[in-house]
Amino acid sequence: MNTPDFSTWSLEQTESFWAEQARLIDWHEPFTQVCDYSRPPFARWFVGGRTNLCHNAVDRHLPARASQPAIRFTSTETGESRVLTYAQLHGEVVLMAATLRGLGLRRGDRVVLYLPMVPEAAIAMLACARLGLVHSAVFAGFAPPSLAARIDDAEARVVITCDASLRGGRLIPLKKLVDEAVARAQGRVEQVLVINRGLDPAAPMNAPRDLDYAGVSARHRHETVPCAWLESSEVSYLLYTSGTTAKPKGIQRDTGGYAVALAASMRLIYDGRPGETYFSTADVGWVVGHSYTVYGPLITGMTTVMYEGLPTKPDGGIWWRIAAESRATVMFSSPTAIRVLKKQDPALIKRHDLSRLRHLFLAGEPLDEPTSRWIRDALGHVNIIDNYWQTET
């Protein structure tokens, strides 16, 4: 089907179009109606259907992709590199889900994540999705007052964090910041689950509220945790708008509609192909990180790259090096980031083999002409595509 016909189909035969896209994910129970718009402006997508984000991102790939890398992680802050296959990711997700279940959390409960760009952030998101818990991932650069407000908004029973992270070599005491936020919050957080990275020996642990993840998860090592099959319109996560124009607003994302939209956009817009590698530089605390660092690539059966560190350390070529080493075929970043890399050393991009890269998508602001010219000249064969999204959409 050519592009004009495809566009016409999507606009004029909306139900037929989205029913076809819904075939890109697995349904435990089929939907009976594509879209219920009887209460505008609120819509319910894929009414009657039951599915699960974790199943579609992890479990369904195990028969064919168990040994394929699911996550490639690089930290220039700690020097750590890790690769998790789909089988290993499944094991880690089930372990965290069993641990959360062991804390008494049940479907619909809220969990706040205050984590840096480490695999455990994706694992925590997927574990929540597996159980039908609603996660609220908070950017780990936010101060305690902002974190406290989100804890209260979510009425969170549990917060998951790390002892600390590093930013440009500077220690960020995440656990201490969580303690301050919990003290500020009006609601009562029952447990704080702490992933100890060994970065802050002085990180306080306040019994019985605080739990060391390694210790508590060991009790659940051999448990199985089936996916909870959620109604399509059930909430999958909470995330806040950027707040650049007004007070941040909490957005509730559904399950089935979100999964279908991601699967369709990965195929039709981002040209994501199973078995290939997708490198989004977005933090999981933002919507692009949710959709195109974690859920979208994994739903598609791709390898996703997670990077912890500055885009300029050890030099402005680090992203290009990671893209080359991971053999990334699609990248997603922002014009601001590209301008920073250009300013550092415009020649660094030429030092790396980016021959497998097909597309570089840029979002978050309009792409200015000088930056557009530089990146197009530098990458040559790569499609440079400016795109626009909102947390709300």
LUMTORBA-777314 format. One record per residue (C-alpha): residue number from 1; residue in one letter; x, y, z. Coordinates in Angstrom, 2 decimals. Layout:
<kolnus>
 num residuo    east   north      up
 NUM       A       X       Y       Z
...
</kolnus>
This chain:
<kolnus>
 num residuo    east   north      up
   1       M    0.00    0.00    0.00
   2       N    1.46    3.38   -0.96
   3       T    1.71    6.25    1.52
   4       P   -1.33    8.29    0.35
   5       D   -3.57    5.20    0.43
   6       F   -2.24    4.21    3.83
   7       S   -2.86    7.70    5.20
   8       T   -6.39    7.71    3.78
   9       W   -7.09    4.33    5.37
  10       S   -5.95    5.59    8.79
  11       L   -8.08    8.75    8.56
  12       E  -11.24    7.51    6.85
  13       Q  -11.50    3.94    8.13
  14       T  -10.18    4.46   11.63
  15       E  -11.68    1.35   13.23
  16       S  -10.45   -0.93   10.46
  17       F   -7.00    0.64   10.61
  18       W   -6.58    0.26   14.38
  19       A   -8.08   -3.23   14.40
  20       E   -5.31   -4.21   12.01
  21       Q   -2.61   -2.55   14.15
  22       A   -3.95   -4.38   17.22
  23       R   -2.79   -7.62   15.61
  24       L    0.79   -6.54   16.34
  25       I    0.42   -7.47   20.04
  26       D   -0.83  -10.53   21.91
  27       W   -4.29  -10.51   23.48
  28       H   -5.28  -12.94   26.23
  29       E   -8.90  -12.14   25.42
  30       P   -9.94  -10.46   22.16
  31       F  -11.54   -7.03   22.18
  32       T  -15.14   -6.59   21.10
  33       Q  -14.99   -2.90   20.12
  34       V  -12.07   -0.91   18.73
  35       C  -12.99    2.41   20.32
  36       D  -15.78    3.55   22.62
  37       Y  -16.09    7.33   22.34
  38       S  -19.49    7.64   24.00
  39       R  -18.12    9.94   26.74
  40       P  -15.98   12.53   24.93
  41       P  -13.28   13.62   25.38
  42       F  -12.57   10.26   27.04
  43       A  -12.05    7.24   24.81
  44       R  -11.77    3.56   25.69
  45       W   -9.64    1.59   23.25
  46       F  -10.02   -2.12   22.44
  47       V  -12.98   -2.60   24.76
  48       G  -13.27   -6.06   26.29
  49       G   -9.73   -7.05   25.40
  50       R   -7.24   -8.23   27.99
  51       T   -3.48   -8.00   27.60
  52       N   -0.28   -7.27   29.53
  53       L    2.63   -4.97   28.69
  54       C    5.25   -7.24   30.26
  55       H    4.01  -10.26   28.33
  56       N    4.23   -8.34   25.07
  57       A    7.65   -6.87   25.88
  58       V    9.30  -10.00   27.29
  59       D    7.45  -13.31   27.59
  60       R    6.18  -13.64   24.05
  61       H    9.71  -13.32   22.65
  62       L   11.18  -16.19   24.67
  63       P   10.48  -19.00   22.17
  64       A   12.42  -17.25   19.38
  65       R   14.64  -14.68   21.14
  66       A   15.66  -16.11   24.52
  67       S   19.37  -15.71   23.74
  68       Q   19.07  -12.36   21.95
  69       P   20.22   -9.30   23.91
  70       A   17.21   -7.39   25.22
  71       I   19.13   -4.63   27.04
  72       R   22.66   -3.36   26.40
  73       F   23.75   -1.14   29.27
  74       T   26.77    1.15   29.42
  75       S   27.72    3.48   32.27
  76       T   30.59    5.88   31.78
  77       E   30.01    6.95   35.38
  78       T   30.89    3.59   36.94
  79       G   32.64    1.91   34.01
  80       E   30.07   -0.88   34.06
  81       S   28.73   -2.64   30.98
  82       R   26.04   -5.31   31.02
  83       V   24.04   -7.28   28.51
  84       L   20.76   -8.93   29.47
  85       T   19.28  -11.45   27.06
  86       Y   15.52  -11.81   26.84
  87       A   15.78  -14.94   29.00
  88       Q   17.86  -13.12   31.61
  89       L   15.56  -10.10   31.53
  90       H   12.59  -12.40   32.06
  91       G   14.29  -13.95   35.08
  92       E   15.09  -10.56   36.63
  93       V   11.58   -9.24   36.00
  94       V    9.95  -12.31   37.54
  95       L   12.25  -12.03   40.57
  96       M   11.37   -8.39   41.16
  97       A    7.68   -9.10   40.57
  98       A    7.82  -11.92   43.13
  99       T    9.54   -9.58   45.58
 100       L    6.87   -6.89   45.12
 101       R    4.14   -9.50   45.49
 102       G    5.84  -10.65   48.68
 103       L    5.49   -7.12   50.06
 104       G    1.73   -7.50   49.78
 105       L    1.27   -5.38   46.66
 106       R   -1.73   -6.24   44.55
 107       R   -3.11   -5.26   41.17
 108       G   -3.87   -1.55   40.99
 109       D   -1.47   -0.56   43.79
 110       R    0.92    2.33   43.05
 111       V    4.72    2.14   43.10
 112       V    7.04    5.15   42.71
 113       L   10.37    4.54   40.97
 114       Y   13.23    6.95   41.69
 115       L   15.98    5.34   39.67
 116       P   18.81    6.39   37.36
 117       M   19.36    5.01   33.87
 118       V   20.22    1.47   34.90
 119       P   18.67   -1.85   33.81
 120       E   16.89   -2.10   37.16
 121       A   14.72    0.85   36.10
 122       A   13.39   -1.12   33.13
 123       I   13.15   -4.27   35.25
 124       A   11.08   -2.43   37.88
 125       M    8.74   -0.99   35.24
 126       L    8.22   -4.40   33.65
 127       A    7.76   -6.11   37.04
 128       C    5.03   -3.63   37.93
 129       A    3.37   -4.17   34.56
 130       R    3.54   -7.93   35.07
 131       L    1.57   -7.70   38.31
 132       G   -0.83   -4.98   37.17
 133       L    0.78   -2.45   39.51
 134       V    0.77    1.18   38.41
 135       H    4.29    2.61   38.27
 136       S    5.17    6.28   38.52
 137       A    8.78    6.75   37.39
 138       V   10.20   10.02   38.68
 139       F   13.26   11.55   37.03
 140       A   16.14   10.96   39.44
 141       G   17.29   14.55   39.03
 142       F   14.19   15.91   40.75
 143       A   14.54   17.32   44.26
 144       P   12.69   15.90   47.31
 145       P    9.72   18.34   47.14
 146       S    8.89   17.24   43.57
 147       L    9.33   13.59   44.50
 148       A    7.13   14.01   47.59
 149       A    4.36   15.56   45.50
 150       R    4.41   12.60   43.13
 151       I    4.44   10.11   46.00
 152       D    1.32   11.78   47.37
 153       D   -0.40   12.04   43.99
 154       A    0.13    8.33   43.39
 155       E   -0.76    7.36   46.96
 156       A    2.27    5.10   46.63
 157       R    2.67    2.16   48.99
 158       V    6.24    1.44   47.90
 159       V    9.19    3.45   46.57
 160       I   12.01    1.73   44.67
 161       T   15.37    3.50   44.55
 162       C   19.16    2.98   44.61
 163       D   21.67    3.89   47.27
 164       A   23.09    6.50   44.89
 165       S   24.03    7.41   41.34
 166       L   26.81    9.46   39.78
 167       R   26.47   12.47   37.51
 168       G   29.67   13.74   35.98
 169       G   31.52   11.90   38.75
 170       R   29.51   13.65   41.47
 171       L   27.66   11.46   43.97
 172       I   23.87   11.84   43.96
 173       P   22.63   10.34   47.27
 174       L   19.31    8.99   45.98
 175       K   18.38    7.11   49.15
 176       K   18.90   10.19   51.32
 177       L   16.78   12.22   48.89
 178       V   14.03    9.59   49.09
 179       D   14.13    9.76   52.90
 180       E   13.61   13.51   52.76
 181       A   10.78   13.16   50.24
 182       V    9.01   10.47   52.27
 183       A    9.27   12.68   55.36
 184       R    7.67   15.53   53.41
 185       A    4.91   13.41   51.90
 186       Q    1.47   13.47   53.49
 187       G    0.76    9.81   52.79
 188       R    2.43    6.82   54.40
 189       V    4.96    4.92   52.33
 190       E    5.03    1.37   53.69
 191       Q    8.32    0.18   52.21
 192       V   11.37    1.60   50.47
 193       L   13.11   -1.02   48.35
 194       V   16.80   -0.15   47.91
 195       I   19.02   -1.49   45.13
 196       N   22.54   -1.23   46.52
 197       R   25.04   -0.27   43.81
 198       G   27.85    0.12   46.34
 199       L   28.21    3.82   45.59
 200       D   27.21    5.28   48.95
 201       P   28.25    3.29   52.04
 202       A   26.62    6.01   54.16
 203       A   23.17    5.51   52.61
 204       P   20.79    5.21   55.60
 205       M   18.64    2.11   56.02
 206       N   15.72    2.60   58.39
 207       A   14.25   -0.69   59.58
 208       P   11.63   -2.02   59.21
 209       R   10.56    0.34   56.39
 210       D   13.71    0.08   54.26
 211       L   14.60   -3.20   52.58
 212       D   17.77   -4.22   50.77
 213       Y   16.63   -5.59   47.42
 214       A   19.35   -8.23   47.14
 215       G   18.51   -9.63   50.56
 216       V   14.74   -9.61   50.32
 217       S   14.62  -10.86   46.72
 218       A   16.74  -13.92   47.60
 219       R   13.70  -15.36   49.39
 220       H   11.76  -15.35   46.12
 221       R   14.47  -16.73   43.82
 222       H   12.54  -19.78   42.61
 223       E    9.01  -18.39   42.49
 224       T    6.94  -18.09   39.33
 225       V    4.81  -15.03   38.66
 226       P    2.24  -15.19   35.86
 227       C    1.24  -12.03   34.05
 228       A   -1.94  -10.34   35.25
 229       W   -4.26   -9.99   32.27
 230       L   -5.54   -6.43   32.43
 231       E   -8.57   -4.88   30.82
 232       S   -7.35   -2.79   27.92
 233       S   -8.42    0.46   29.59
 234       E   -6.80   -0.31   32.97
 235       V   -4.05    2.10   33.98
 236       S   -0.48    0.99   33.25
 237       Y    1.47    3.95   34.61
 238       L    1.45    7.56   35.79
 239       L    3.77   10.15   34.26
 240       Y    3.89   13.91   34.50
 241       T    3.98   16.54   31.79
 242       S    7.21   18.51   31.50
 243       G    5.95   21.61   33.29
 244       T    7.60   23.96   30.78
 245       T    4.39   25.94   30.25
 246       A    2.39   25.25   33.43
 247       K    2.34   23.12   36.56
 248       P    3.13   19.47   35.69
 249       K    0.00   17.39   35.22
 250       G   -0.18   13.69   36.00
 251       I   -1.15   11.56   33.00
 252       Q   -2.69    8.10   33.39
 253       R   -1.79    5.80   30.49
 254       D   -3.98    2.84   29.62
 255       T   -2.68   -0.64   28.77
 256       G   -4.07   -1.99   25.50
 257       G   -4.23    1.28   23.59
 258       Y   -0.71    2.16   24.69
 259       A    0.72   -1.21   23.67
 260       V   -0.92   -1.06   20.24
 261       A    0.17    2.54   19.67
 262       L    3.77    1.64   20.53
 263       A    3.81   -1.46   18.35
 264       A    2.31    0.47   15.44
 265       S    4.61    3.47   15.81
 266       M    7.70    1.29   16.08
 267       R    6.76   -0.44   12.84
 268       L    5.24    2.39   10.81
 269       I    7.16    5.46   12.00
 270       Y   10.47    4.35   13.52
 271       D   11.16    1.40   11.21
 272       G   11.99   -0.79   14.18
 273       R   12.79   -4.34   13.12
 274       P   12.95   -7.42   15.36
 275       G   16.49   -8.50   16.14
 276       E   18.00   -5.06   15.48
 277       T   19.18   -2.45   18.01
 278       Y   17.40    0.74   19.05
 279       F   19.27    3.49   20.92
 280       S   17.15    6.14   22.59
 281       T   19.11    8.58   24.73
 282       A   16.00    9.51   26.75
 283       D   15.85    8.98   30.50
 284       V   13.13    6.65   31.79
 285       G   11.80    9.55   33.86
 286       W   10.36   11.06   30.67
 287       V    7.75    9.77   28.25
 288       V   10.24    9.05   25.45
 289       G   12.19    6.92   27.91
 290       H    9.06    4.97   28.79
 291       S    7.93    4.49   25.21
 292       Y   11.12    4.32   23.17
 293       T   13.84    3.26   25.60
 294       V   11.86    0.54   27.36
 295       Y    8.46   -0.60   26.13
 296       G    8.51    0.15   22.38
 297       P   11.78   -1.56   21.39
 298       L   11.09   -4.57   23.62
 299       I    7.53   -5.01   22.34
 300       T    9.06   -5.04   18.85
 301       G   11.63   -7.71   19.76
 302       M   14.60   -5.37   19.42
 303       T   17.64   -4.82   21.60
 304       T   17.40   -1.53   23.49
 305       V   20.41    0.49   24.64
 306       M   20.47    2.11   28.08
 307       Y   23.20    4.65   28.81
 308       E   24.12    6.17   32.16
 309       G   26.37    9.19   31.88
 310       L   26.85   12.57   30.29
 311       P   26.78   12.90   26.49
 312       T   30.17   14.62   26.66
 313       K   32.13   12.23   28.90
 314       P   34.72   10.93   28.25
 315       D   34.21   13.00   25.11
 316       G   31.47   14.16   22.76
 317       G   31.74   10.99   20.70
 318       I   30.47    8.61   23.39
 319       W   26.97    8.22   21.92
 320       W   28.39    7.55   18.46
 321       R   30.78    4.99   19.95
 322       I   27.93    3.21   21.72
 323       A   25.81    3.29   18.56
 324       A   28.67    1.76   16.58
 325       E   29.51   -0.91   19.17
 326       S   25.87   -1.92   19.63
 327       R   25.29   -1.84   15.84
 328       A   22.29    0.43   16.34
 329       T   20.02    0.85   13.34
 330       V   17.75    3.53   14.85
 331       M   18.58    6.36   17.25
 332       F   16.26    8.78   19.07
 333       S   17.57   11.96   20.72
 334       S   16.97   15.73   20.83
 335       P   18.25   18.77   18.91
 336       T   19.73   20.22   22.10
 337       A   21.83   17.10   22.64
 338       I   23.05   17.11   19.04
 339       R   24.06   20.77   19.36
 340       V   26.08   19.90   22.47
 341       L   27.90   17.12   20.61
 342       K   28.59   19.40   17.65
 343       K   30.05   22.06   19.94
 344       Q   32.31   19.55   21.73
 345       D   34.11   18.33   18.62
 346       P   32.29   18.09   15.29
 347       A   34.85   15.60   13.96
 348       L   34.25   12.93   16.63
 349       I   31.25   11.51   14.80
 350       K   33.49   10.52   11.88
 351       R   35.63    8.22   14.04
 352       H   32.94    5.57   14.41
 353       D   31.40    3.06   12.03
 354       L   27.74    4.06   11.82
 355       S   27.08    2.25    8.56
 356       R   24.23    0.22   10.08
 357       L   22.39    3.32   11.31
 358       R   19.35    4.06    9.11
 359       H   17.47    6.73   11.05
 360       L   18.10    9.43   13.63
 361       F   14.87   10.79   15.14
 362       L   14.98   14.08   17.04
 363       A   12.23   15.43   19.30
 364       G   11.59   17.82   22.17
 365       E   11.95   21.04   20.16
 366       P   12.17   22.11   16.50
 367       L   15.40   21.12   14.75
 368       D   17.22   24.32   13.78
 369       E   18.69   24.60   10.28
 370       P   22.42   24.83   11.22
 371       T   22.21   21.71   13.40
 372       S   20.20   19.96   10.71
 373       R   22.83   20.72    8.08
 374       W   25.69   19.55   10.30
 375       I   24.15   16.25   11.32
 376       R   22.97   15.48    7.77
 377       D   26.44   16.16    6.38
 378       A   28.08   14.14    9.16
 379       L   25.87   11.08    8.83
 380       G   25.31   11.20    5.08
 381       H   23.19    8.12    4.39
 382       V   21.11    8.40    7.59
 383       N   17.57    9.78    7.54
 384       I   17.33   12.72    9.97
 385       I   13.71   13.05   11.06
 386       D   12.32   15.79   13.30
 387       N    9.25   14.52   15.15
 388       Y    6.87   15.88   17.76
 389       W    5.09   14.21   20.69
 390       Q    3.54   15.09   24.03
 391       T    3.37   13.21   27.31
 392       E   -0.40   13.51   26.96
 393       T   -0.51   11.79   23.56
</kolnus>
